[in-house]
Amino acid sequence: MGDIHSTKTQSLDDLASTLQSIGLSEVPQFPNAHPTLNAVDIYRSHLTELLAPITGVDAERIYPVLSWTQTLEKGDLVLPVPALRVKGKKPNELAAEWADKFPTSPLVERPTVNGTFLQFNFKTEALKKIVIPSILKNQSSYGSNPTNGLKDPTNPAKGKKTIIVEFSSPNIAKPFHAGHLRSTIIGGFLANLYEGAGWHVIRMNYLGDWGKQYGVLANGYQQFGSEEELLKDPIAHLFDVYVKINERKTPQDKLIKEKKEELKGLEEKGESTGDLEKELTALIEESEDERARKYFKRMEDGDEEALTLWRKFRDLSIARYKETYSRLNIQYDRYSGESQVTAKSIEAAAQTLEKTSVSQISEGAVIVDLTPHQKKLGKALVKKKDGTSLYLTRDIGELLQRYEDYNFDKIIYVVASQQDLHLAQLFKIVELMGRKDISDKCLHINFGMVLGMSTRKGTVKFLNDILHDVGEKMHEVMRANKEKYEQVEEPEKTADIVGITAVMVQDMSGKRINNYEFDINRMTSFEGDTGPYLQYAHARLCSIDRKEQVPYADLLSVDLSLLTEPHAINLVRVLSQYPDVVQNTLKTNEPVTILTYLFQMTHRLSSSYDILRVKGSEPELKKARMALYACARQVLNNGMKLLGLSPVERM
């Protein structure tokens, strides 16, 4: 079919010529309709033009209520009559009356009345002539609509809107756990979605790279660290060091806590505490916790020796993260982190809170009482009694700084649902500080937990271990089919890609907020709606293309009237829906919206192969069917890439 990866677009002249051959003198136009990008927009505009005089309702009110249907049996578009709010007659009476008055159209059949709905079916000959060339000409841009991200769709010269997507955000020296994996997969998808919609996307990773735990880690490294091990596998080695130093620190912390409680008991009884106070002071002074506090204080004060070691940990960890991210098709524009938030921006945030009377002193600490605004938001602590700032203050400072740096139109935080309260408090506080202009642009995309995640190496779940285990399992599954396995050029590499697809598809298979069970056997199966099933569907289409080799130019000039079987017609109808599905996903922000569509489309496809045979067909019929399969491959490829997957061509 030619290069499936190239980006071309269908011109308005091409489309006008196609529509004239069908019997439509001009391209139906409507504000917010994009006929060269989305075939269904042509039908919506055309139906609006026909329905406005029949219904007596303004076209502006008709166009947005013409909806797609859940199943093909219910038509291609539907008009819910009650949504037009026409008074004087019952909606079912109006539906029947309007159906009777509906004129003959070159694009749509006469509507069917279903209660208070008018169901419209697209005429098949016209649909084939519109949809198949649209996909073949738009290629990798089919489904995306870059006008969504324009500041002013009527004047592209004003430029794109800017969106920051903050996602993944692991803690350095701690395992990249399942929660970070979910954030990475969902955030990567959202960044792709908005980029395809024409926004200027800034992919940001806000690392947990600051705080007393780095004092713990640095002291641990001095005792248990190895330069050689650090360079070989920084994340695993630093975690190992962190575990070892905590084995020493935990009993110390426990003893100190017990002694403090003992001291409190003596004070309450009015007994002498001198000896115990000395003992406690000595224990604290010699403890790993105190050594960590002092080390972190050196970092905060800009001590170059302390910062050099911290930078080394951070840089080596980021380099290793980048390798992992590239396996998931993710690159970041900026590695930010708690360490990058300046003391100046934190202090500025604290001062604004004070000046605007948003914050108040409570028992020596600084709090923001949000209960008068929203009871469930409670009271937020922004500064401890000892004057140290908390995450919340740091996040306020960082958000205000980002707005200054990027002047964004939207910011998405892809963070687990456990942080719902924290982010709701953050957005509310920023609003109360007088910055509703910023808080209105903030969106928290949350998600549920992954349950039952374990690797052969034990309880600690490093992402690379998880991907390695799934890749091995996938390789095992592929080897079971000896004949096919021998045809794969790089089986290990393919198994790795399909394994990553398996992990990502399982993660995206339900609504984000739902928890799910990490099931290595189910996710690597070719049965059911899994990642391997999607990859197999793509590889099969590539195989058909390789065997038959119909030149791209020939596909554009095929006789589409030869595609008469219901399987062919219904596949075209489903392919026409893809741009609408992508558009709807901008409202749901759910990867499952795209994934569900891809599975529905591939199910139709797999049930078509026996009926729409290519091998042994008449040359012209073969070319027509190849054009249809080329379109299915393009849509599947586009959808998989949007989800962040790497479609394979052989498996």
FIPA-793487 format. One record per residue (C-alpha): z, x, y; residue number from 1. Coordinates in nm, 3 decimals. Layout:
N
((Z, X, Y), NUM)
...
***
This chain:
651
((0.000, 0.000, 0.000), 1)
((0.017, 0.296, 0.230), 2)
((0.333, 0.421, 0.401), 3)
((0.608, 0.164, 0.357), 4)
((0.830, 0.361, 0.596), 5)
((0.606, 0.363, 0.901), 6)
((0.669, 0.136, 1.198), 7)
((0.385, -0.081, 1.324), 8)
((0.386, -0.415, 1.497), 9)
((0.157, -0.712, 1.493), 10)
((-0.019, -0.775, 1.824), 11)
((-0.035, -1.111, 2.002), 12)
((-0.418, -1.094, 1.984), 13)
((-0.404, -1.053, 1.603), 14)
((-0.177, -1.354, 1.579), 15)
((-0.387, -1.566, 1.816), 16)
((-0.694, -1.492, 1.606), 17)
((-0.508, -1.593, 1.284), 18)
((-0.386, -1.918, 1.440), 19)
((-0.734, -2.006, 1.570), 20)
((-0.870, -1.975, 1.213), 21)
((-0.604, -2.230, 1.107), 22)
((-0.692, -2.473, 1.387), 23)
((-0.437, -2.389, 1.658), 24)
((-0.603, -2.304, 1.988), 25)
((-0.317, -2.093, 2.127), 26)
((0.006, -1.924, 2.016), 27)
((0.295, -2.172, 2.064), 28)
((0.532, -2.010, 2.312), 29)
((0.890, -2.088, 2.398), 30)
((1.171, -1.899, 2.578), 31)
((1.357, -1.681, 2.322), 32)
((1.075, -1.729, 2.069), 33)
((0.910, -1.413, 1.933), 34)
((0.602, -1.528, 1.740), 35)
((0.469, -1.177, 1.665), 36)
((0.804, -1.076, 1.509), 37)
((0.919, -1.399, 1.345), 38)
((0.671, -1.642, 1.188), 39)
((0.929, -1.922, 1.183), 40)
((0.947, -1.904, 1.566), 41)
((0.582, -2.017, 1.569), 42)
((0.681, -2.326, 1.369), 43)
((0.991, -2.396, 1.579), 44)
((0.785, -2.375, 1.900), 45)
((0.506, -2.589, 1.756), 46)
((0.747, -2.857, 1.628), 47)
((0.927, -2.861, 1.963), 48)
((0.595, -2.924, 2.140), 49)
((0.520, -3.216, 1.904), 50)
((0.871, -3.367, 1.901), 51)
((0.942, -3.364, 2.277), 52)
((0.700, -3.651, 2.366), 53)
((0.793, -3.852, 2.052), 54)
((1.170, -3.829, 2.104), 55)
((1.181, -3.828, 2.484), 56)
((1.425, -3.536, 2.458), 57)
((1.380, -3.213, 2.660), 58)
((1.217, -2.932, 2.464), 59)
((1.509, -2.701, 2.560), 60)
((1.744, -2.926, 2.359), 61)
((1.515, -2.962, 2.056), 62)
((1.427, -2.595, 1.996), 63)
((1.779, -2.461, 1.925), 64)
((1.874, -2.742, 1.683), 65)
((1.575, -2.693, 1.450), 66)
((1.759, -2.522, 1.163), 67)
((1.658, -2.347, 0.844), 68)
((1.762, -2.508, 0.518), 69)
((1.997, -2.389, 0.242), 70)
((1.739, -2.447, -0.033), 71)
((1.359, -2.476, -0.037), 72)
((1.392, -2.825, -0.192), 73)
((1.523, -2.943, 0.148), 74)
((1.214, -2.820, 0.334), 75)
((1.152, -2.517, 0.555), 76)
((1.306, -2.647, 0.879), 77)
((1.526, -2.947, 0.943), 78)
((1.606, -3.152, 1.254), 79)
((1.959, -3.301, 1.249), 80)
((1.889, -3.612, 1.461), 81)
((2.256, -3.665, 1.571), 82)
((2.248, -3.320, 1.738), 83)
((2.002, -3.456, 2.000), 84)
((2.257, -3.724, 2.108), 85)
((2.000, -3.996, 2.177), 86)
((2.176, -4.321, 2.266), 87)
((2.080, -4.680, 2.185), 88)
((1.984, -4.649, 1.819), 89)
((2.143, -4.518, 1.501), 90)
((2.032, -4.163, 1.402), 91)
((1.882, -4.279, 1.069), 92)
((1.672, -4.542, 1.254), 93)
((1.553, -4.280, 1.503), 94)
((1.465, -4.041, 1.217), 95)
((1.245, -4.308, 1.051), 96)
((1.082, -4.403, 1.383), 97)
((1.002, -4.043, 1.480), 98)
((0.864, -3.966, 1.132), 99)
((0.619, -4.258, 1.171), 100)
((0.505, -4.134, 1.512), 101)
((0.465, -3.770, 1.402), 102)
((0.102, -3.657, 1.457), 103)
((-0.120, -3.459, 1.219), 104)
((-0.055, -3.086, 1.253), 105)
((-0.240, -2.777, 1.122), 106)
((0.095, -2.607, 1.051), 107)
((0.335, -2.867, 0.909), 108)
((0.321, -3.164, 0.673), 109)
((0.443, -3.506, 0.790), 110)
((0.826, -3.498, 0.796), 111)
((1.043, -3.646, 0.522), 112)
((1.338, -3.863, 0.628), 113)
((1.663, -3.774, 0.454), 114)
((1.935, -3.994, 0.606), 115)
((1.987, -3.868, 0.961), 116)
((1.772, -3.558, 0.902), 117)
((1.401, -3.495, 0.944), 118)
((1.283, -3.237, 0.691), 119)
((0.970, -3.032, 0.767), 120)
((0.759, -2.849, 0.511), 121)
((0.519, -2.579, 0.626), 122)
((0.157, -2.624, 0.513), 123)
((0.103, -2.357, 0.251), 124)
((-0.244, -2.229, 0.348), 125)
((-0.139, -2.173, 0.708), 126)
((0.193, -2.018, 0.605), 127)
((0.026, -1.758, 0.380), 128)
((-0.218, -1.662, 0.656), 129)
((0.065, -1.620, 0.909), 130)
((0.343, -1.459, 0.703), 131)
((0.162, -1.208, 0.481), 132)
((-0.028, -1.032, 0.766), 133)
((0.292, -1.040, 0.977), 134)
((0.483, -0.842, 0.711), 135)
((0.193, -0.607, 0.633), 136)
((0.140, -0.528, 1.002), 137)
((0.503, -0.510, 1.117), 138)
((0.602, -0.306, 0.809), 139)
((0.947, -0.141, 0.853), 140)
((1.008, -0.334, 1.176), 141)
((0.963, -0.673, 1.003), 142)
((1.288, -0.866, 1.042), 143)
((1.416, -0.678, 1.346), 144)
((1.391, -0.809, 1.700), 145)
((1.451, -0.534, 1.959), 146)
((1.454, -0.783, 2.248), 147)
((1.809, -0.889, 2.146), 148)
((1.954, -0.570, 2.289), 149)
((1.778, -0.577, 2.626), 150)
((1.993, -0.618, 2.937), 151)
((1.725, -0.854, 3.066), 152)
((1.474, -0.979, 2.804), 153)
((1.232, -1.076, 3.084), 154)
((1.237, -0.720, 3.223), 155)
((1.255, -0.443, 2.958), 156)
((1.258, -0.180, 3.236), 157)
((1.626, -0.263, 3.298), 158)
((1.705, -0.093, 2.968), 159)
((1.919, -0.158, 2.662), 160)
((2.272, -0.284, 2.630), 161)
((2.523, -0.030, 2.495), 162)
((2.754, -0.094, 2.201), 163)
((3.019, 0.136, 2.054), 164)
((3.091, 0.085, 1.685), 165)
((3.416, 0.260, 1.589), 166)
((3.443, 0.288, 1.213), 167)
((3.576, 0.488, 0.917), 168)
((3.845, 0.676, 1.116), 169)
((4.028, 0.856, 0.833), 170)
((4.342, 1.066, 0.879), 171)
((4.279, 1.436, 0.841), 172)
((4.472, 1.585, 0.545), 173)
((4.521, 1.249, 0.380), 174)
((4.291, 1.103, 0.112), 175)
((3.986, 0.912, 0.234), 176)
((4.115, 0.591, 0.078), 177)
((3.956, 0.258, -0.006), 178)
((4.033, 0.108, 0.336), 179)
((3.838, 0.387, 0.505), 180)
((3.555, 0.337, 0.257), 181)
((3.530, -0.033, 0.349), 182)
((3.537, 0.049, 0.720), 183)
((3.263, 0.311, 0.666), 184)
((3.033, 0.076, 0.472), 185)
((3.079, -0.224, 0.703), 186)
((3.064, -0.014, 1.022), 187)
((2.751, 0.171, 0.908), 188)
((2.584, -0.163, 0.842), 189)
((2.684, -0.310, 1.182), 190)
((2.554, 0.002, 1.363), 191)
((2.217, -0.040, 1.181), 192)
((2.211, -0.413, 1.257), 193)
((2.262, -0.369, 1.632), 194)
((2.022, -0.074, 1.647), 195)
((1.751, -0.289, 1.486), 196)
((1.835, -0.558, 1.742), 197)
((1.745, -0.314, 2.020), 198)
((2.094, -0.210, 2.138), 199)
((2.181, 0.148, 2.230), 200)
((2.437, 0.217, 1.955), 201)
((2.709, 0.482, 1.973), 202)
((2.858, 0.548, 1.629), 203)
((3.213, 0.671, 1.680), 204)
((3.468, 0.809, 1.435), 205)
((3.822, 0.793, 1.578), 206)
((4.006, 1.041, 1.356), 207)
((4.379, 1.040, 1.288), 208)
((4.407, 1.404, 1.394), 209)
((4.724, 1.431, 1.605), 210)
((5.097, 1.380, 1.570), 211)
((5.403, 1.533, 1.406), 212)
((5.237, 1.526, 1.061), 213)
((5.022, 1.821, 1.179), 214)
((5.342, 2.014, 1.237), 215)
((5.443, 1.926, 0.879), 216)
((5.098, 2.035, 0.756), 217)
((5.090, 2.363, 0.953), 218)
((5.435, 2.467, 0.828), 219)
((5.335, 2.363, 0.478), 220)
((5.018, 2.571, 0.501), 221)
((5.219, 2.879, 0.603), 222)
((5.426, 2.835, 0.285), 223)
((5.176, 2.701, 0.029), 224)
((4.832, 2.748, 0.184), 225)
((4.540, 2.957, 0.063), 226)
((4.251, 3.054, 0.290), 227)
((4.021, 3.068, -0.013), 228)
((4.116, 2.717, -0.133), 229)
((4.096, 2.581, 0.223), 230)
((3.737, 2.700, 0.265), 231)
((3.639, 2.578, -0.083), 232)
((3.767, 2.220, -0.043), 233)
((3.955, 2.165, 0.283), 234)
((4.044, 1.798, 0.235), 235)
((4.178, 1.836, -0.120), 236)
((4.364, 2.159, -0.038), 237)
((4.529, 2.024, 0.278), 238)
((4.633, 1.716, 0.087), 239)
((4.781, 1.937, -0.186), 240)
((4.974, 2.131, 0.080), 241)
((5.090, 1.804, 0.239), 242)
((5.223, 1.680, -0.098), 243)
((5.407, 2.010, -0.166), 244)
((5.573, 2.029, 0.175), 245)
((5.674, 1.663, 0.148), 246)
((5.837, 1.733, -0.189), 247)
((6.064, 1.967, 0.006), 248)
((6.093, 1.743, 0.315), 249)
((6.170, 1.407, 0.146), 250)
((6.509, 1.505, -0.009), 251)
((6.607, 1.672, 0.322), 252)
((6.526, 1.352, 0.515), 253)
((6.722, 1.150, 0.261), 254)
((7.030, 1.375, 0.291), 255)
((7.015, 1.367, 0.673), 256)
((6.992, 0.988, 0.667), 257)
((7.296, 0.968, 0.436), 258)
((7.497, 1.206, 0.658), 259)
((7.407, 1.000, 0.969), 260)
((7.531, 0.685, 0.798), 261)
((7.849, 0.869, 0.692), 262)
((7.900, 0.984, 1.052), 263)
((7.853, 0.629, 1.181), 264)
((8.119, 0.509, 0.932), 265)
((8.369, 0.772, 1.048), 266)
((8.306, 0.683, 1.416), 267)
((8.365, 0.315, 1.344), 268)
((8.697, 0.398, 1.176), 269)
((8.794, 0.627, 1.466), 270)
((8.828, 0.928, 1.234), 271)
((8.748, 1.291, 1.312), 272)
((8.373, 1.372, 1.296), 273)
((8.362, 1.735, 1.415), 274)
((8.294, 1.903, 1.079), 275)
((8.037, 1.645, 0.976), 276)
((7.858, 1.672, 1.314), 277)
((7.829, 2.050, 1.268), 278)
((7.701, 2.006, 0.914), 279)
((7.448, 1.743, 1.030), 280)
((7.328, 1.959, 1.324), 281)
((7.272, 2.251, 1.086), 282)
((7.087, 2.032, 0.836), 283)
((6.859, 1.893, 1.110), 284)
((6.796, 2.235, 1.262), 285)
((6.688, 2.382, 0.927), 286)
((6.491, 2.076, 0.814), 287)
((6.114, 2.062, 0.769), 288)
((6.110, 1.755, 0.996), 289)
((6.264, 1.950, 1.287), 290)
((6.035, 2.247, 1.225), 291)
((5.739, 2.005, 1.232), 292)
((5.861, 1.845, 1.556), 293)
((5.889, 2.188, 1.720), 294)
((5.547, 2.292, 1.594), 295)
((5.385, 1.973, 1.723), 296)
((5.563, 2.027, 2.057), 297)
((5.390, 2.367, 2.073), 298)
((5.057, 2.191, 2.009), 299)
((5.124, 1.937, 2.285), 300)
((5.222, 2.219, 2.523), 301)
((4.890, 2.393, 2.458), 302)
((5.018, 2.686, 2.248), 303)
((4.694, 2.861, 2.149), 304)
((4.818, 2.995, 1.813), 305)
((4.930, 2.646, 1.700), 306)
((4.609, 2.485, 1.829), 307)
((4.383, 2.743, 1.660), 308)
((4.518, 2.652, 1.315), 309)
((4.498, 2.277, 1.397), 310)
((4.135, 2.318, 1.513), 311)
((4.052, 2.502, 1.193), 312)
((4.192, 2.214, 0.983), 313)
((4.008, 1.959, 1.196), 314)
((3.670, 2.139, 1.201), 315)
((3.669, 2.213, 0.828), 316)
((3.767, 1.854, 0.748), 317)
((3.493, 1.712, 0.974), 318)
((3.233, 1.939, 0.812), 319)
((3.336, 1.806, 0.468), 320)
((3.342, 1.446, 0.591), 321)
((2.989, 1.489, 0.726), 322)
((2.867, 1.580, 0.376), 323)
((3.024, 1.263, 0.234), 324)
((2.893, 1.046, 0.518), 325)
((2.540, 1.175, 0.470), 326)
((2.554, 1.053, 0.108), 327)
((2.627, 0.708, 0.253), 328)
((2.337, 0.741, 0.504), 329)
((2.575, 0.769, 0.799), 330)
((2.569, 1.008, 1.095), 331)
((2.806, 0.986, 1.391), 332)
((2.725, 1.033, 1.756), 333)
((3.083, 1.126, 1.833), 334)
((3.384, 1.247, 1.639), 335)
((3.662, 1.133, 1.864), 336)
((4.028, 1.117, 1.764), 337)
((4.383, 1.070, 1.880), 338)
((4.383, 1.436, 1.989), 339)
((4.101, 1.368, 2.236), 340)
((4.298, 1.110, 2.434), 341)
((4.424, 1.294, 2.739), 342)
((4.784, 1.281, 2.858), 343)
((4.637, 1.181, 3.196), 344)
((4.469, 0.865, 3.057), 345)
((4.785, 0.773, 2.860), 346)
((4.999, 0.817, 3.173), 347)
((4.749, 0.622, 3.385), 348)
((4.768, 0.334, 3.132), 349)
((5.151, 0.342, 3.140), 350)
((5.155, 0.339, 3.522), 351)
((4.912, 0.045, 3.541), 352)
((5.130, -0.149, 3.294), 353)
((5.431, -0.083, 3.518), 354)
((5.254, -0.160, 3.849), 355)
((5.109, -0.488, 3.722), 356)
((5.455, -0.583, 3.582), 357)
((5.295, -0.626, 3.241), 358)
((5.553, -0.392, 3.085), 359)
((5.930, -0.402, 3.115), 360)
((6.227, -0.185, 3.017), 361)
((6.425, -0.307, 2.716), 362)
((6.720, -0.101, 2.587), 363)
((6.566, 0.215, 2.733), 364)
((6.224, 0.159, 2.573), 365)
((5.912, 0.019, 2.742), 366)
((5.782, -0.307, 2.594), 367)
((5.522, -0.573, 2.671), 368)
((5.636, -0.925, 2.593), 369)
((5.324, -1.119, 2.489), 370)
((5.503, -1.431, 2.361), 371)
((5.450, -1.632, 2.686), 372)
((5.072, -1.581, 2.643), 373)
((5.047, -1.620, 2.266), 374)
((5.360, -1.659, 2.057), 375)
((5.227, -1.483, 1.747), 376)
((5.150, -1.165, 1.947), 377)
((5.525, -1.103, 1.987), 378)
((5.667, -0.804, 2.175), 379)
((5.470, -0.480, 2.173), 380)
((5.649, -0.145, 2.202), 381)
((5.451, 0.096, 2.420), 382)
((5.703, 0.378, 2.479), 383)
((6.007, 0.482, 2.277), 384)
((6.350, 0.550, 2.430), 385)
((6.284, 0.926, 2.416), 386)
((5.972, 0.879, 2.631), 387)
((5.714, 0.943, 2.357), 388)
((5.406, 0.726, 2.369), 389)
((5.300, 0.515, 2.073), 390)
((4.959, 0.439, 1.919), 391)
((4.928, 0.134, 2.139), 392)
((4.959, 0.328, 2.466), 393)
((4.720, 0.591, 2.332), 394)
((4.471, 0.318, 2.232), 395)
((4.493, 0.154, 2.577), 396)
((4.424, 0.490, 2.743), 397)
((4.137, 0.561, 2.503), 398)
((3.974, 0.218, 2.556), 399)
((3.984, 0.250, 2.937), 400)
((3.848, 0.605, 2.909), 401)
((3.562, 0.491, 2.683), 402)
((3.463, 0.223, 2.931), 403)
((3.455, 0.486, 3.207), 404)
((3.249, 0.725, 2.992), 405)
((3.001, 0.480, 2.839), 406)
((3.012, 0.162, 3.050), 407)
((2.960, -0.030, 2.723), 408)
((2.853, -0.394, 2.697), 409)
((3.038, -0.438, 2.367), 410)
((3.278, -0.241, 2.148), 411)
((3.347, -0.318, 1.783), 412)
((3.655, -0.189, 1.602), 413)
((3.594, -0.197, 1.225), 414)
((3.955, -0.188, 1.105), 415)
((4.145, -0.345, 0.811), 416)
((4.307, -0.685, 0.856), 417)
((4.653, -0.518, 0.837), 418)
((4.581, -0.410, 1.197), 419)
((4.502, -0.765, 1.320), 420)
((4.820, -0.783, 1.529), 421)
((4.783, -0.431, 1.673), 422)
((4.428, -0.495, 1.797), 423)
((4.507, -0.847, 1.924), 424)
((4.795, -0.691, 2.123), 425)
((4.568, -0.414, 2.253), 426)
((4.300, -0.658, 2.378), 427)
((4.560, -0.892, 2.535), 428)
((4.745, -0.610, 2.714), 429)
((4.418, -0.476, 2.859), 430)
((4.338, -0.829, 2.982), 431)
((4.685, -0.865, 3.141), 432)
((4.636, -0.528, 3.313), 433)
((4.358, -0.698, 3.511), 434)
((4.075, -0.564, 3.295), 435)
((3.942, -0.886, 3.142), 436)
((3.597, -0.737, 3.210), 437)
((3.679, -0.486, 2.932), 438)
((3.884, -0.701, 2.693), 439)
((3.606, -0.965, 2.680), 440)
((3.374, -0.697, 2.543), 441)
((3.608, -0.602, 2.256), 442)
((3.563, -0.732, 1.904), 443)
((3.775, -0.660, 1.597), 444)
((3.577, -0.679, 1.273), 445)
((3.842, -0.694, 1.002), 446)
((3.830, -0.680, 0.625), 447)
((4.046, -0.727, 0.315), 448)
((4.172, -0.474, 0.063), 449)
((4.019, -0.304, -0.240), 450)
((4.236, -0.354, -0.548), 451)
((4.258, -0.148, -0.866), 452)
((4.084, 0.166, -0.745), 453)
((4.150, 0.463, -0.971), 454)
((3.969, 0.777, -1.080), 455)
((4.002, 0.996, -1.385), 456)
((4.192, 1.246, -1.173), 457)
((4.490, 1.014, -1.130), 458)
((4.627, 0.799, -0.854), 459)
((4.495, 0.978, -0.543), 460)
((4.154, 0.835, -0.455), 461)
((3.936, 1.092, -0.281), 462)
((3.605, 0.931, -0.193), 463)
((3.401, 1.216, -0.341), 464)
((3.583, 1.171, -0.673), 465)
((3.510, 0.798, -0.668), 466)
((3.139, 0.854, -0.595), 467)
((3.123, 1.126, -0.861), 468)
((3.283, 0.899, -1.123), 469)
((3.049, 0.609, -1.041), 470)
((2.747, 0.845, -1.044), 471)
((2.847, 0.972, -1.391), 472)
((2.896, 0.619, -1.519), 473)
((2.555, 0.520, -1.377), 474)
((2.394, 0.822, -1.546), 475)
((2.549, 0.707, -1.875), 476)
((2.408, 0.354, -1.827), 477)
((2.061, 0.493, -1.743), 478)
((2.059, 0.726, -2.048), 479)
((2.104, 0.421, -2.274), 480)
((1.734, 0.337, -2.212), 481)
((1.575, 0.659, -2.345), 482)
((1.213, 0.563, -2.274), 483)
((1.271, 0.476, -1.905), 484)
((1.516, 0.764, -1.858), 485)
((1.253, 1.020, -1.960), 486)
((1.019, 0.896, -1.684), 487)
((1.273, 0.958, -1.404), 488)
((1.198, 1.290, -1.233), 489)
((1.550, 1.371, -1.108), 490)
((1.787, 1.159, -1.318), 491)
((2.113, 1.306, -1.180), 492)
((2.002, 1.254, -0.821), 493)
((1.879, 0.901, -0.896), 494)
((2.206, 0.819, -1.078), 495)
((2.399, 0.942, -0.775), 496)
((2.197, 0.723, -0.533), 497)
((2.218, 0.418, -0.760), 498)
((2.592, 0.483, -0.811), 499)
((2.649, 0.487, -0.434), 500)
((2.444, 0.165, -0.411), 501)
((2.670, 0.015, -0.680), 502)
((2.985, 0.095, -0.479), 503)
((2.838, -0.032, -0.151), 504)
((2.692, -0.354, -0.294), 505)
((3.019, -0.443, -0.466), 506)
((3.195, -0.391, -0.133), 507)
((2.948, -0.614, 0.054), 508)
((2.923, -0.889, -0.209), 509)
((3.186, -1.120, -0.063), 510)
((3.302, -1.216, 0.284), 511)
((3.461, -0.916, 0.456), 512)
((3.808, -1.073, 0.478), 513)
((3.833, -1.121, 0.099), 514)
((4.011, -0.866, -0.117), 515)
((3.813, -0.750, -0.419), 516)
((3.875, -0.570, -0.747), 517)
((3.712, -0.226, -0.782), 518)
((3.538, -0.269, -1.118), 519)
((3.332, 0.032, -1.224), 520)
((3.185, -0.142, -1.531), 521)
((3.069, -0.450, -1.344), 522)
((2.930, -0.264, -1.042), 523)
((2.718, -0.028, -1.256), 524)
((2.568, -0.309, -1.467), 525)
((2.203, -0.414, -1.433), 526)
((2.308, -0.769, -1.517), 527)
((2.406, -1.003, -1.233), 528)
((2.399, -0.948, -0.859), 529)
((2.475, -0.575, -0.849), 530)
((2.349, -0.265, -0.668), 531)
((2.162, -0.135, -0.977), 532)
((1.987, -0.474, -1.007), 533)
((1.860, -0.444, -0.646), 534)
((1.746, -0.086, -0.703), 535)
((1.568, -0.189, -1.025), 536)
((1.390, -0.471, -0.838), 537)
((1.267, -0.220, -0.577), 538)
((1.165, 0.041, -0.835), 539)
((0.969, -0.221, -1.031), 540)
((0.769, -0.317, -0.720), 541)
((0.699, 0.053, -0.654), 542)
((0.584, 0.092, -1.014), 543)
((0.335, -0.197, -0.975), 544)
((0.202, -0.035, -0.655), 545)
((0.163, 0.307, -0.826), 546)
((-0.021, 0.161, -1.127), 547)
((-0.264, -0.060, -0.934), 548)
((-0.314, 0.144, -0.614), 549)
((-0.479, -0.109, -0.385), 550)
((-0.553, 0.054, -0.045), 551)
((-0.356, -0.081, 0.253), 552)
((-0.677, -0.186, 0.437), 553)
((-0.780, -0.398, 0.137), 554)
((-0.446, -0.582, 0.139), 555)
((-0.513, -0.697, 0.496), 556)
((-0.845, -0.854, 0.404), 557)
((-0.756, -1.037, 0.080), 558)
((-0.843, -1.400, 0.008), 559)
((-0.498, -1.561, 0.035), 560)
((-0.630, -1.901, -0.076), 561)
((-0.619, -1.759, -0.431), 562)
((-0.236, -1.766, -0.420), 563)
((-0.195, -2.125, -0.541), 564)
((0.094, -2.115, -0.791), 565)
((0.429, -2.265, -0.680), 566)
((0.592, -1.925, -0.759), 567)
((0.362, -1.753, -0.508), 568)
((0.404, -2.022, -0.240), 569)
((0.784, -2.026, -0.273), 570)
((0.802, -1.648, -0.254), 571)
((0.603, -1.658, 0.075), 572)
((0.841, -1.927, 0.206), 573)
((1.144, -1.709, 0.124), 574)
((0.983, -1.399, 0.278), 575)
((0.921, -1.596, 0.600), 576)
((1.298, -1.652, 0.635), 577)
((1.399, -1.284, 0.657), 578)
((1.381, -1.245, 1.039), 579)
((1.596, -1.560, 1.079), 580)
((1.848, -1.421, 0.827), 581)
((1.877, -1.098, 1.030), 582)
((1.915, -1.299, 1.351), 583)
((2.190, -1.509, 1.192), 584)
((2.369, -1.193, 1.078), 585)
((2.414, -1.095, 1.444), 586)
((2.635, -1.406, 1.465), 587)
((2.823, -1.364, 1.134), 588)
((2.859, -0.981, 1.140), 589)
((2.875, -1.014, 0.760), 590)
((2.675, -0.779, 0.531), 591)
((2.688, -1.053, 0.265), 592)
((2.450, -1.264, 0.480), 593)
((2.172, -1.008, 0.419), 594)
((2.279, -0.930, 0.063), 595)
((2.279, -1.295, -0.050), 596)
((1.927, -1.335, 0.089), 597)
((1.804, -1.021, -0.093), 598)
((1.943, -1.145, -0.425), 599)
((1.784, -1.490, -0.376), 600)
((1.451, -1.327, -0.296), 601)
((1.463, -1.084, -0.592), 602)
((1.556, -1.367, -0.833), 603)
((1.241, -1.554, -0.725), 604)
((1.046, -1.234, -0.761), 605)
((1.165, -1.154, -1.114), 606)
((1.082, -1.507, -1.231), 607)
((0.727, -1.465, -1.088), 608)
((0.606, -1.156, -1.275), 609)
((0.497, -1.337, -1.593), 610)
((0.307, -1.600, -1.392), 611)
((0.163, -1.386, -1.112), 612)
((0.025, -1.111, -1.334), 613)
((-0.164, -0.824, -1.175), 614)
((-0.285, -0.634, -1.480), 615)
((-0.595, -0.797, -1.629), 616)
((-0.646, -1.039, -1.337), 617)
((-0.980, -1.091, -1.158), 618)
((-1.023, -0.820, -0.888), 619)
((-0.986, -1.057, -0.588), 620)
((-0.688, -1.241, -0.740), 621)
((-0.528, -0.907, -0.826), 622)
((-0.563, -0.794, -0.461), 623)
((-0.410, -1.121, -0.332), 624)
((-0.111, -1.086, -0.567), 625)
((-0.074, -0.718, -0.475), 626)
((-0.055, -0.821, -0.107), 627)
((0.227, -1.062, -0.196), 628)
((0.414, -0.796, -0.397), 629)
((0.363, -0.542, -0.117), 630)
((0.530, -0.790, 0.123), 631)
((0.820, -0.845, -0.117), 632)
((0.866, -0.469, -0.150), 633)
((0.860, -0.425, 0.227), 634)
((1.122, -0.695, 0.288), 635)
((1.346, -0.563, 0.009), 636)
((1.311, -0.208, 0.145), 637)
((1.391, -0.320, 0.500), 638)
((1.693, -0.523, 0.388), 639)
((1.834, -0.243, 0.170), 640)
((1.798, 0.012, 0.450), 641)
((1.964, -0.225, 0.696), 642)
((2.262, -0.240, 0.456), 643)
((2.272, 0.141, 0.451), 644)
((2.126, 0.179, 0.100), 645)
((1.859, 0.430, -0.012), 646)
((1.589, 0.242, -0.206), 647)
((1.468, 0.441, -0.510), 648)
((1.106, 0.435, -0.625), 649)
((1.168, 0.520, -0.993), 650)
((1.459, 0.458, -1.227), 651)
***
